[in-house]
């Protein structure tokens, strides 16, 4: 990824690295799921969710956006940037018992 940054004081030099957070407008639409539906593996720095397809749980690796601001309409939710689409059903309970291909029943 590349970005252009104003550097008139020459504080940034060739070969330097930077970490950036891009803030998007609060009112933008997107796919949000409950934080409890996301499992994060700190060893691999990856996050997964289970999508329910018919009666089968399917694991999906997802890219997370920032958590929603508390007090907003999306409190307790986290944005999914990729890996799941709007309208898909996401498992929110008993995640420790699920695996890819597990048969599930909806409540």
Secondary structure, DSSP 4 states (H G I P E B T S, - for coil): -------TT--S-TT----------TT---EEEEGGG-EEETTTTEEEEEEEETTEEEEEEEEEEEEPPTTSTTTTEEEEEES--TT-EE--S-GGG--TT-B----
